[in-house]
Amino acid sequence: MPYYLFQWKYKDEAIHAMAATPQDRAVELRKAVQGFEGRLHQFFYAFGEYDGLSIVEFPSNEKCAACSTTLNGAGTNASFRTTVLLTGEEMKAAMKEAGTVNSGYSSPLDYIGYSSHG
């Protein structure tokens, strides 16, 4: 099953509610993820741009999108981001395919004779 990274920033009202009534938000996220046939692997709070992040797994992009839509629609988050994650083996297979397919793609840099990325 594909893996995904959820990242969120809570609205101020949600932070105030959690401070007033401490709660285990990982339990609630697990319910939402399992409701869409997924699995919650990790749940973390964080300093910085996002207040929390989790690693989740779903049987399809559609199931992940449905769960993300549910979480976004709850009105708790100021922002919510979903990132598709690839395992090392998936990326290795992609690199192998990229090295064998001649797509005919030309970089904009090809037109000015630029041949190095360094």
N, CA, C and O atoms as a Tinker XYZ file with bonds, in Angstrom:
   472  protein
     1  N      0.846000   -1.183000    0.000000    73     2
     2  CA     0.000000    0.000000    0.000000    64     1     3
     3  C      0.889000    1.243000    0.000000    63     2     4     5
     4  O      1.945000    1.251000    0.633000    81     3
     5  N      0.470000    2.287000   -0.702000    73     3     6
     6  CA     1.251000    3.521000   -0.736000    64     5     7
     7  C      1.291000    4.241000    0.617000    63     6     8     9
     8  O      0.351000    4.176000    1.409000    81     7
     9  N      2.404000    4.924000    0.848000    73     7    10
    10  CA     2.604000    5.706000    2.065000    64     9    11
    11  C      2.414000    7.191000    1.758000    63    10    12    13
    12  O      2.641000    7.650000    0.639000    81    11
    13  N      1.990000    7.922000    2.787000    73    11    14
    14  CA     1.754000    9.353000    2.656000    64    13    15
    15  C      2.224000   10.063000    3.921000    63    14    16    17
    16  O      2.242000    9.488000    5.009000    81    15
    17  N      2.600000   11.313000    3.751000    73    15    18
    18  CA     2.940000   12.184000    4.863000    64    17    19
    19  C      1.818000   13.202000    4.994000    63    18    20    21
    20  O      1.523000   13.925000    4.042000    81    19
    21  N      1.192000   13.265000    6.160000    73    19    22
    22  CA     0.236000   14.322000    6.480000    64    21    23
    23  C      0.972000   15.351000    7.330000    63    22    24    25
    24  O      1.686000   14.988000    8.265000    81    23
    25  N      0.803000   16.630000    7.010000    73    23    26
    26  CA     1.350000   17.714000    7.818000    64    25    27
    27  C      0.232000   18.723000    8.035000    63    26    28    29
    28  O     -0.506000   19.037000    7.101000    81    27
    29  N      0.098000   19.234000    9.258000    73    27    30
    30  CA    -0.985000   20.170000    9.529000    64    29    31
    31  C     -0.562000   21.247000   10.506000    63    30    32    33
    32  O      0.347000   21.079000   11.319000    81    31
    33  N     -1.259000   22.350000   10.389000    73    31    34
    34  CA    -1.122000   23.457000   11.332000    64    33    35
    35  C     -2.521000   23.701000   11.886000    63    34    36    37
    36  O     -3.465000   23.942000   11.134000    81    35
    37  N     -2.642000   23.636000   13.205000    73    35    38
    38  CA    -3.936000   23.838000   13.848000    64    37    39
    39  C     -4.340000   25.310000   13.827000    63    38    40    41
    40  O     -3.488000   26.198000   13.870000    81    39
    41  N     -5.636000   25.556000   13.762000    73    39    42
    42  CA    -6.163000   26.896000   13.969000    64    41    43
    43  C     -5.989000   27.241000   15.446000    63    42    44    45
    44  O     -5.922000   26.354000   16.296000    81    43
    45  N     -5.916000   28.524000   15.738000    73    43    46
    46  CA    -5.752000   28.966000   17.124000    64    45    47
    47  C     -6.837000   28.403000   18.035000    63    46    48    49
    48  O     -6.553000   28.014000   19.168000    81    47
    49  N     -8.071000   28.358000   17.553000    73    47    50
    50  CA    -9.179000   27.852000   18.369000    64    49    51
    51  C     -8.965000   26.394000   18.766000    63    50    52    53
    52  O     -9.313000   25.990000   19.875000    81    51
    53  N     -8.397000   25.612000   17.861000    73    51    54
    54  CA    -8.138000   24.194000   18.147000    64    53    55
    55  C     -7.054000   24.066000   19.214000    63    54    56    57
    56  O     -7.152000   23.216000   20.099000    81    55
    57  N     -6.027000   24.900000   19.134000    73    55    58
    58  CA    -4.955000   24.853000   20.131000    64    57    59
    59  C     -5.507000   25.238000   21.503000    63    58    60    61
    60  O     -5.176000   24.611000   22.509000    81    59
    61  N     -6.341000   26.259000   21.538000    73    59    62
    62  CA    -6.962000   26.667000   22.816000    64    61    63
    63  C     -7.831000   25.545000   23.374000    63    62    64    65
    64  O     -7.814000   25.289000   24.578000    81    63
    65  N     -8.588000   24.878000   22.513000    73    63    66
    66  CA    -9.445000   23.773000   22.959000    64    65    67
    67  C     -8.616000   22.619000   23.511000    63    66    68    69
    68  O     -8.994000   22.013000   24.514000    81    67
    69  N     -7.491000   22.307000   22.869000    73    67    70
    70  CA    -6.640000   21.210000   23.350000    64    69    71
    71  C     -5.938000   21.582000   24.649000    63    70    72    73
    72  O     -5.697000   20.718000   25.492000    81    71
    73  N     -5.606000   22.866000   24.821000    73    71    74
    74  CA    -4.987000   23.298000   26.075000    64    73    75
    75  C     -6.007000   23.241000   27.211000    63    74    76    77
    76  O     -5.668000   22.879000   28.338000    81    75
    77  N     -7.250000   23.598000   26.911000    73    75    78
    78  CA    -8.308000   23.572000   27.927000    64    77    79
    79  C     -8.713000   22.153000   28.286000    63    78    80    81
    80  O     -9.028000   21.858000   29.439000    81    79
    81  N     -8.702000   21.276000   27.284000    73    79    82
    82  CA    -9.085000   19.880000   27.485000    64    81    83
    83  C     -8.068000   18.994000   26.772000    63    82    84    85
    84  O     -8.287000   18.613000   25.622000    81    83
    85  N     -6.956000   18.657000   27.434000    73    83    86
    86  CA    -5.944000   17.819000   26.785000    64    85    87
    87  C     -6.548000   16.513000   26.262000    63    86    88    89
    88  O     -7.398000   15.895000   26.903000    81    87
    89  N     -6.087000   16.124000   25.097000    73    87    90
    90  CA    -6.656000   14.949000   24.426000    64    89    91
    91  C     -5.599000   14.261000   23.580000    63    90    92    93
    92  O     -4.602000   14.871000   23.195000    81    91
    93  N     -5.820000   13.014000   23.301000    73    91    94
    94  CA    -4.903000   12.234000   22.470000    64    93    95
    95  C     -5.382000   12.309000   21.025000    63    94    96    97
    96  O     -6.239000   11.529000   20.609000    81    95
    97  N     -4.829000   13.247000   20.262000    73    95    98
    98  CA    -5.263000   13.448000   18.880000    64    97    99
    99  C     -4.833000   12.297000   17.970000    63    98   100   101
   100  O     -5.439000   12.086000   16.920000    81    99
   101  N     -3.805000   11.557000   18.356000    73    99   102
   102  CA    -3.399000   10.396000   17.554000    64   101   103
   103  C     -4.516000    9.361000   17.502000    63   102   104   105
   104  O     -4.720000    8.717000   16.473000    81   103
   105  N     -5.236000    9.199000   18.598000    73   103   106
   106  CA    -6.364000    8.257000   18.625000    64   105   107
   107  C     -7.412000    8.681000   17.609000    63   106   108   109
   108  O     -7.954000    7.848000   16.881000    81   107
   109  N     -7.697000    9.975000   17.560000    73   107   110
   110  CA    -8.706000   10.474000   16.624000    64   109   111
   111  C     -8.246000   10.350000   15.176000    63   110   112   113
   112  O     -9.030000    9.983000   14.301000    81   111
   113  N     -6.975000   10.655000   14.923000    73   111   114
   114  CA    -6.469000   10.504000   13.560000    64   113   115
   115  C     -6.513000    9.038000   13.142000    63   114   116   117
   116  O     -6.872000    8.726000   12.007000    81   115
   117  N     -6.151000    8.141000   14.050000    73   115   118
   118  CA    -6.193000    6.711000   13.751000    64   117   119
   119  C     -7.606000    6.290000   13.331000    63   118   120   121
   120  O     -7.764000    5.515000   12.389000    81   119
   121  N     -8.629000    6.795000   14.021000    73   119   122
   122  CA   -10.020000    6.481000   13.664000    64   121   123
   123  C    -10.323000    6.914000   12.229000    63   122   124   125
   124  O    -10.904000    6.161000   11.448000    81   123
   125  N     -9.916000    8.145000   11.898000    73   123   126
   126  CA   -10.186000    8.662000   10.552000    64   125   127
   127  C     -9.466000    7.830000    9.497000    63   126   128   129
   128  O    -10.059000    7.459000    8.484000    81   127
   129  N     -8.191000    7.538000    9.732000    73   127   130
   130  CA    -7.394000    6.776000    8.764000    64   129   131
   131  C     -7.966000    5.370000    8.587000    63   130   132   133
   132  O     -8.117000    4.902000    7.459000    81   131
   133  N     -8.282000    4.702000    9.681000    73   131   134
   134  CA    -8.837000    3.353000    9.589000    64   133   135
   135  C    -10.216000    3.348000    8.928000    63   134   136   137
   136  O    -10.604000    2.364000    8.297000    81   135
   137  N    -10.950000    4.451000    9.075000    73   135   138
   138  CA   -12.253000    4.556000    8.422000    64   137   139
   139  C    -12.160000    4.494000    6.909000    63   138   140   141
   140  O    -13.134000    4.159000    6.236000    81   139
   141  N    -10.989000    4.817000    6.372000    73   139   142
   142  CA   -10.765000    4.768000    4.925000    64   141   143
   143  C     -9.782000    3.653000    4.560000    63   142   144   145
   144  O     -9.058000    3.739000    3.568000    81   143
   145  N     -9.777000    2.597000    5.393000    73   143   146
   146  CA    -8.990000    1.381000    5.158000    64   145   147
   147  C     -7.484000    1.630000    5.216000    63   146   148   149
   148  O     -6.706000    0.884000    4.620000    81   147
   149  N     -7.077000    2.674000    5.931000    73   147   150
   150  CA    -5.667000    2.994000    6.033000    64   149   151
   151  C     -5.080000    2.564000    7.354000    63   150   152   153
   152  O     -5.750000    1.973000    8.202000    81   151
   153  N     -3.807000    2.877000    7.505000    73   151   154
   154  CA    -3.076000    2.539000    8.725000    64   153   155
   155  C     -2.212000    3.728000    9.134000    63   154   156   157
   156  O     -1.477000    4.280000    8.315000    81   155
   157  N     -2.304000    4.115000   10.394000    73   155   158
   158  CA    -1.461000    5.172000   10.945000    64   157   159
   159  C     -0.184000    4.534000   11.466000    63   158   160   161
   160  O     -0.232000    3.689000   12.359000    81   159
   161  N      0.960000    4.931000   10.916000    73   159   162
   162  CA     2.249000    4.380000   11.347000    64   161   163
   163  C      2.896000    5.231000   12.428000    63   162   164   165
   164  O      3.409000    4.701000   13.414000    81   163
   165  N      2.874000    6.543000   12.252000    73   163   166
   166  CA     3.519000    7.447000   13.198000    64   165   167
   167  C      2.695000    8.715000   13.333000    63   166   168   169
   168  O      2.027000    9.138000   12.390000    81   167
   169  N      2.747000    9.317000   14.506000    73   167   170
   170  CA     2.085000   10.585000   14.785000    64   169   171
   171  C      3.035000   11.411000   15.638000    63   170   172   173
   172  O      3.495000   10.956000   16.686000    81   171
   173  N      3.323000   12.614000   15.191000    73   171   174
   174  CA     4.228000   13.493000   15.923000    64   173   175
   175  C      3.665000   14.900000   15.990000    63   174   176   177
   176  O      2.992000   15.358000   15.066000    81   175
   177  N      3.946000   15.583000   17.093000    73   175   178
   178  CA     3.786000   17.026000   17.166000    64   177   179
   179  C      5.127000   17.623000   16.797000    63   178   180   181
   180  O      6.156000   16.960000   16.926000    81   179
   181  N      5.132000   18.880000   16.336000    73   179   182
   182  CA     6.382000   19.457000   15.852000    64   181   183
   183  C      6.452000   20.947000   16.138000    63   182   184   185
   184  O      5.428000   21.613000   16.293000    81   183
   185  N      7.672000   21.461000   16.206000    73   183   186
   186  CA     7.916000   22.895000   16.216000    64   185   187
   187  C      8.112000   23.317000   14.766000    63   186   188   189
   188  O      8.547000   22.511000   13.944000    81   187
   189  N      7.802000   24.550000   14.445000    73   187   190
   190  CA     8.086000   25.038000   13.105000    64   189   191
   191  C      6.838000   25.330000   12.310000    63   190   192   193
   192  O      5.805000   25.701000   12.868000    81   191
   193  N      6.934000   25.161000   11.009000    73   191   194
   194  CA     5.853000   25.514000   10.088000    64   193   195
   195  C      4.581000   24.714000   10.354000    63   194   196   197
   196  O      3.477000   25.236000   10.196000    81   195
   197  N      4.725000   23.455000   10.755000    73   195   198
   198  CA     3.573000   22.605000   11.026000    64   197   199
   199  C      3.543000   22.208000   12.493000    63   198   200   201
   200  O      4.586000   22.041000   13.127000    81   199
   201  N      2.332000   22.059000   13.025000    73   199   202
   202  CA     2.157000   21.647000   14.421000    64   201   203
   203  C      2.238000   20.136000   14.580000    63   202   204   205
   204  O      2.532000   19.640000   15.667000    81   203
   205  N      1.980000   19.407000   13.508000    73   203   206
   206  CA     2.014000   17.957000   13.595000    64   205   207
   207  C      2.244000   17.315000   12.248000    63   206   208   209
   208  O      2.067000   17.929000   11.196000    81   207
   209  N      2.645000   16.053000   12.315000    73   207   210
   210  CA     2.808000   15.269000   11.093000    64   209   211
   211  C      2.579000   13.805000   11.408000    63   210   212   213
   212  O      2.724000   13.363000   12.547000    81   211
   213  N      2.223000   13.071000   10.383000    73   211   214
   214  CA     2.020000   11.634000   10.545000    64   213   215
   215  C      2.404000   10.918000    9.259000    63   214   216   217
   216  O      2.352000   11.482000    8.166000    81   215
   217  N      2.788000    9.671000    9.424000    73   215   218
   218  CA     3.044000    8.777000    8.299000    64   217   219
   219  C      1.862000    7.814000    8.275000    63   218   220   221
   220  O      1.577000    7.132000    9.260000    81   219
   221  N      1.184000    7.769000    7.141000    73   219   222
   222  CA     0.006000    6.918000    7.003000    64   221   223
   223  C      0.135000    6.071000    5.740000    63   222   224   225
   224  O      0.963000    6.338000    4.870000    81   223
   225  N     -0.688000    5.065000    5.668000    73   223   226
   226  CA    -0.674000    4.137000    4.532000    64   225   227
   227  C     -2.127000    3.902000    4.131000    63   226   228   229
   228  O     -2.985000    3.687000    4.987000    81   227
   229  N     -2.400000    3.943000    2.830000    73   227   230
   230  CA    -3.744000    3.693000    2.318000    64   229   231
   231  C     -3.659000    2.746000    1.124000    63   230   232   233
   232  O     -2.613000    2.652000    0.481000    81   231
   233  N     -4.749000    2.046000    0.822000    73   231   234
   234  CA    -4.715000    1.136000   -0.326000    64   233   235
   235  C     -4.703000    1.858000   -1.674000    63   234   236   237
   236  O     -4.379000    1.250000   -2.695000    81   235
   237  N     -5.054000    3.156000   -1.690000    73   235   238
   238  CA    -5.093000    3.884000   -2.964000    64   237   239
   239  C     -5.030000    5.386000   -2.713000    63   238   240   241
   240  O     -5.268000    5.857000   -1.601000    81   239
   241  N     -4.706000    6.126000   -3.765000    73   239   242
   242  CA    -4.731000    7.580000   -3.685000    64   241   243
   243  C     -6.131000    8.084000   -3.369000    63   242   244   245
   244  O     -6.291000    9.067000   -2.646000    81   243
   245  N     -7.144000    7.415000   -3.906000    73   243   246
   246  CA    -8.519000    7.829000   -3.682000    64   245   247
   247  C     -8.900000    7.731000   -2.208000    63   246   248   249
   248  O     -9.555000    8.625000   -1.672000    81   247
   249  N     -8.494000    6.652000   -1.556000    73   247   250
   250  CA    -8.786000    6.494000   -0.120000    64   249   251
   251  C     -8.063000    7.574000    0.684000    63   250   252   253
   252  O     -8.633000    8.142000    1.615000    81   251
   253  N     -6.818000    7.855000    0.328000    73   251   254
   254  CA    -6.058000    8.890000    1.009000    64   253   255
   255  C     -6.724000   10.249000    0.801000    63   254   256   257
   256  O     -6.868000   11.023000    1.747000    81   255
   257  N     -7.126000   10.539000   -0.428000    73   255   258
   258  CA    -7.769000   11.818000   -0.725000    64   257   259
   259  C     -9.091000   11.958000    0.035000    63   258   260   261
   260  O     -9.424000   13.046000    0.506000    81   259
   261  N     -9.836000   10.874000    0.153000    73   259   262
   262  CA   -11.093000   10.917000    0.899000    64   261   263
   263  C    -10.839000   11.214000    2.371000    63   262   264   265
   264  O    -11.560000   12.007000    2.976000    81   263
   265  N     -9.832000   10.591000    2.945000    73   263   266
   266  CA    -9.478000   10.841000    4.339000    64   265   267
   267  C     -8.996000   12.282000    4.515000    63   266   268   269
   268  O     -9.406000   12.960000    5.457000    81   267
   269  N     -8.141000   12.748000    3.628000    73   267   270
   270  CA    -7.649000   14.121000    3.687000    64   269   271
   271  C     -8.797000   15.118000    3.596000    63   270   272   273
   272  O     -8.812000   16.125000    4.303000    81   271
   273  N     -9.747000   14.836000    2.734000    73   271   274
   274  CA   -10.912000   15.707000    2.581000    64   273   275
   275  C    -11.724000   15.752000    3.866000    63   274   276   277
   276  O    -12.191000   16.815000    4.274000    81   275
   277  N    -11.890000   14.604000    4.501000    73   275   278
   278  CA   -12.602000   14.543000    5.779000    64   277   279
   279  C    -11.889000   15.369000    6.843000    63   278   280   281
   280  O    -12.520000   16.135000    7.571000    81   279
   281  N    -10.574000   15.209000    6.927000    73   279   282
   282  CA    -9.798000   15.942000    7.927000    64   281   283
   283  C     -9.816000   17.447000    7.647000    63   282   284   285
   284  O     -9.953000   18.247000    8.572000    81   283
   285  N     -9.681000   17.831000    6.389000    73   283   286
   286  CA    -9.736000   19.242000    6.021000    64   285   287
   287  C    -11.107000   19.843000    6.291000    63   286   288   289
   288  O    -11.220000   20.991000    6.721000    81   287
   289  N    -12.131000   19.067000    6.038000    73   287   290
   290  CA   -13.501000   19.545000    6.212000    64   289   291
   291  C    -13.918000   19.713000    7.660000    63   290   292   293
   292  O    -14.952000   20.321000    7.936000    81   291
   293  N    -13.137000   19.189000    8.586000    73   291   294
   294  CA   -13.485000   19.282000   10.008000    64   293   295
   295  C    -13.330000   20.696000   10.554000    63   294   296   297
   296  O    -13.876000   21.015000   11.610000    81   295
   297  N    -12.596000   21.542000    9.849000    73   295   298
   298  CA   -12.443000   22.925000   10.259000    64   297   299
   299  C    -11.438000   23.164000   11.369000    63   298   300   301
   300  O    -11.396000   24.260000   11.928000    81   299
   301  N    -10.637000   22.180000   11.703000    73   299   302
   302  CA    -9.665000   22.282000   12.791000    64   301   303
   303  C     -8.341000   22.882000   12.352000    63   302   304   305
   304  O     -7.646000   23.508000   13.153000    81   303
   305  N     -7.989000   22.699000   11.093000    73   303   306
   306  CA    -6.656000   23.045000   10.627000    64   305   307
   307  C     -6.628000   24.348000    9.824000    63   306   308   309
   308  O     -7.520000   24.628000    9.023000    81   307
   309  N     -5.581000   25.130000   10.063000    73   307   310
   310  CA    -5.329000   26.313000    9.244000    64   309   311
   311  C     -4.726000   25.895000    7.906000    63   310   312   313
   312  O     -4.941000   26.550000    6.886000    81   311
   313  N     -3.967000   24.798000    7.922000    73   311   314
   314  CA    -3.413000   24.236000    6.690000    64   313   315
   315  C     -3.228000   22.735000    6.872000    63   314   316   317
   316  O     -3.039000   22.241000    7.984000    81   315
   317  N     -3.288000   22.034000    5.764000    73   315   318
   318  CA    -3.136000   20.584000    5.776000    64   317   319
   319  C     -2.494000   20.190000    4.463000    63   318   320   321
   320  O     -2.969000   20.577000    3.396000    81   319
   321  N     -1.415000   19.423000    4.533000    73   319   322
   322  CA    -0.683000   19.019000    3.330000    64   321   323
   323  C     -0.560000   17.504000    3.308000    63   322   324   325
   324  O     -0.306000   16.871000    4.333000    81   323
   325  N     -0.742000   16.937000    2.132000    73   323   326
   326  CA    -0.550000   15.505000    1.921000    64   325   327
   327  C      0.549000   15.326000    0.885000    63   326   328   329
   328  O      0.496000   15.919000   -0.192000    81   327
   329  N      1.541000   14.510000    1.209000    73   327   330
   330  CA     2.653000   14.233000    0.310000    64   329   331
   331  C      2.732000   12.732000    0.086000    63   330   332   333
   332  O      2.734000   11.955000    1.042000    81   331
   333  N      2.796000   12.324000   -1.172000    73   331   334
   334  CA     2.978000   10.907000   -1.498000    64   333   335
   335  C      4.429000   10.544000   -1.214000    63   334   336   337
   336  O      5.345000   11.260000   -1.617000    81   335
   337  N      4.634000    9.436000   -0.523000    73   335   338
   338  CA     5.983000    8.973000   -0.193000    64   337   339
   339  C      6.310000    7.722000   -1.003000    63   338   340   341
   340  O      5.435000    6.898000   -1.270000    81   339
   341  N      7.561000    7.589000   -1.385000    73   339   342
   342  CA     8.032000    6.409000   -2.104000    64   341   343
   343  C      9.048000    5.681000   -1.237000    63   342   344   345
   344  O      9.879000    6.310000   -0.582000    81   343
   345  N      8.980000    4.379000   -1.235000    73   343   346
   346  CA     9.991000    3.599000   -0.534000    64   345   347
   347  C     11.288000    3.651000   -1.349000    63   346   348   349
   348  O     11.292000    4.061000   -2.509000    81   347
   349  N     12.370000    3.235000   -0.727000    73   347   350
   350  CA    13.643000    3.180000   -1.438000    64   349   351
   351  C     13.573000    2.284000   -2.656000    63   350   352   353
   352  O     14.130000    2.604000   -3.706000    81   351
   353  N     12.888000    1.162000   -2.516000    73   351   354
   354  CA    12.757000    0.231000   -3.653000    64   353   355
   355  C     11.927000    0.841000   -4.781000    63   354   356   357
   356  O     12.257000    0.661000   -5.953000    81   355
   357  N     10.857000    1.557000   -4.444000    73   355   358
   358  CA    10.046000    2.208000   -5.477000    64   357   359
   359  C     10.864000    3.257000   -6.228000    63   358   360   361
   360  O     10.776000    3.362000   -7.451000    81   359
   361  N     11.657000    4.029000   -5.491000    73   359   362
   362  CA    12.465000    5.063000   -6.131000    64   361   363
   363  C     13.574000    4.453000   -6.980000    63   362   364   365
   364  O     13.897000    4.963000   -8.053000    81   363
   365  N     14.155000    3.357000   -6.491000    73   363   366
   366  CA    15.190000    2.666000   -7.264000    64   365   367
   367  C     14.607000    2.173000   -8.593000    63   366   368   369
   368  O     15.251000    2.298000   -9.635000    81   367
   369  N     13.405000    1.621000   -8.560000    73   367   370
   370  CA    12.742000    1.157000   -9.787000    64   369   371
   371  C     12.461000    2.335000  -10.715000    63   370   372   373
   372  O     12.604000    2.210000  -11.931000    81   371
   373  N     12.064000    3.478000  -10.155000    73   371   374
   374  CA    11.804000    4.667000  -10.968000    64   373   375
   375  C     13.090000    5.168000  -11.625000    63   374   376   377
   376  O     13.087000    5.561000  -12.792000    81   375
   377  N     14.194000    5.150000  -10.863000    73   375   378
   378  CA    15.488000    5.580000  -11.427000    64   377   379
   379  C     15.902000    4.660000  -12.570000    63   378   380   381
   380  O     16.390000    5.105000  -13.608000    81   379
   381  N     15.693000    3.369000  -12.348000    73   379   382
   382  CA    16.055000    2.395000  -13.377000    64   381   383
   383  C     15.249000    2.645000  -14.651000    63   382   384   385
   384  O     15.798000    2.631000  -15.752000    81   383
   385  N     13.951000    2.874000  -14.494000    73   383   386
   386  CA    13.114000    3.140000  -15.664000    64   385   387
   387  C     13.508000    4.451000  -16.325000    63   386   388   389
   388  O     13.566000    4.535000  -17.552000    81   387
   389  N     13.781000    5.482000  -15.516000    73   387   390
   390  CA    14.186000    6.775000  -16.076000    64   389   391
   391  C     15.455000    6.633000  -16.914000    63   390   392   393
   392  O     15.630000    7.338000  -17.908000    81   391
   393  N     16.336000    5.721000  -16.509000    73   391   394
   394  CA    17.580000    5.520000  -17.239000    64   393   395
   395  C     17.432000    4.712000  -18.513000    63   394   396   397
   396  O     18.350000    4.667000  -19.332000    81   395
   397  N     16.280000    4.071000  -18.688000    73   395   398
   398  CA    16.099000    3.212000  -19.865000    64   397   399
   399  C     15.103000    3.768000  -20.879000    63   398   400   401
   400  O     15.042000    3.282000  -22.008000    81   399
   401  N     14.330000    4.769000  -20.497000    73   399   402
   402  CA    13.308000    5.312000  -21.394000    64   401   403
   403  C     13.853000    6.560000  -22.081000    63   402   404   405
   404  O     14.363000    7.470000  -21.428000    81   403
   405  N     13.737000    6.589000  -23.402000    73   403   406
   406  CA    14.104000    7.771000  -24.172000    64   405   407
   407  C     12.809000    8.498000  -24.509000    63   406   408   409
   408  O     12.128000    8.165000  -25.479000    81   407
   409  N     12.478000    9.502000  -23.688000    73   407   410
   410  CA    11.201000   10.197000  -23.863000    64   409   411
   411  C     11.257000   11.293000  -24.911000    63   410   412   413
   412  O     10.217000   11.734000  -25.401000    81   411
   413  N     12.458000   11.741000  -25.262000    73   411   414
   414  CA    12.595000   12.840000  -26.196000    64   413   415
   415  C     12.503000   14.200000  -25.526000    63   414   416   417
   416  O     12.537000   15.228000  -26.202000    81   415
   417  N     12.387000   14.218000  -24.215000    73   415   418
   418  CA    12.283000   15.466000  -23.462000    64   417   419
   419  C     13.560000   16.275000  -23.583000    63   418   420   421
   420  O     14.662000   15.732000  -23.500000    81   419
   421  N     13.405000   17.590000  -23.783000    73   419   422
   422  CA    14.540000   18.511000  -23.813000    64   421   423
   423  C     14.375000   19.526000  -22.699000    63   422   424   425
   424  O     13.323000   20.152000  -22.567000    81   423
   425  N     15.410000   19.686000  -21.903000    73   423   426
   426  CA    15.426000   20.681000  -20.843000    64   425   427
   427  C     15.534000   22.072000  -21.442000    63   426   428   429
   428  O     16.140000   22.231000  -22.501000    81   427
   429  N     14.967000   23.081000  -20.801000    73   427   430
   430  CA    15.171000   24.442000  -21.290000    64   429   431
   431  C     16.655000   24.807000  -21.355000    63   430   432   433
   432  O     17.063000   25.636000  -22.167000    81   431
   433  N     17.447000   24.185000  -20.499000    73   431   434
   434  CA    18.879000   24.465000  -20.475000    64   433   435
   435  C     19.593000   23.910000  -21.700000    63   434   436   437
   436  O     20.664000   24.390000  -22.068000    81   435
   437  N     18.991000   22.885000  -22.339000    73   435   438
   438  CA    19.599000   22.311000  -23.543000    64   437   439
   439  C     19.704000   23.355000  -24.656000    63   438   440   441
   440  O     20.591000   23.279000  -25.506000    81   439
   441  N     18.796000   24.323000  -24.643000    73   439   442
   442  CA    18.741000   25.304000  -25.724000    64   441   443
   443  C     19.800000   26.387000  -25.601000    63   442   444   445
   444  O     20.030000   27.148000  -26.541000    81   443
   445  N     20.445000   26.455000  -24.438000    73   443   446
   446  CA    21.507000   27.458000  -24.274000    64   445   447
   447  C     22.877000   26.809000  -24.079000    63   446   448   449
   448  O     23.853000   27.481000  -23.747000    81   447
   449  N     22.934000   25.508000  -24.289000    73   447   450
   450  CA    24.190000   24.791000  -24.202000    64   449   451
   451  C     24.672000   24.514000  -22.799000    63   450   452   453
   452  O     25.845000   24.200000  -22.600000    81   451
   453  N     23.799000   24.624000  -21.831000    73   451   454
   454  CA    24.174000   24.362000  -20.428000    64   453   455
   455  C     24.217000   22.868000  -20.208000    63   454   456   457
   456  O     23.232000   22.176000  -20.465000    81   455
   457  N     25.344000   22.358000  -19.735000    73   455   458
   458  CA    25.473000   20.908000  -19.619000    64   457   459
   459  C     25.782000   20.443000  -18.223000    63   458   460   461
   460  O     25.964000   19.244000  -18.012000    81   459
   461  N     25.851000   21.347000  -17.247000    73   459   462
   462  CA    26.213000   20.942000  -15.905000    64   461   463
   463  C     25.240000   21.553000  -14.904000    63   462   464   465
   464  O     24.769000   22.677000  -15.075000    81   463
   465  N     24.951000   20.787000  -13.855000    73   463   466
   466  CA    24.084000   21.289000  -12.793000    64   465   467
   467  C     24.895000   21.884000  -11.660000    63   466   468   469
   468  O     24.307000   22.339000  -10.678000    81   467
   469  N     26.210000   21.904000  -11.746000    73   467   470
   470  CA    27.063000   22.402000  -10.680000    64   469   471
   471  C     27.679000   23.658000  -11.073000    63   470   472
   472  O     28.440000   24.241000  -10.301000    81   471
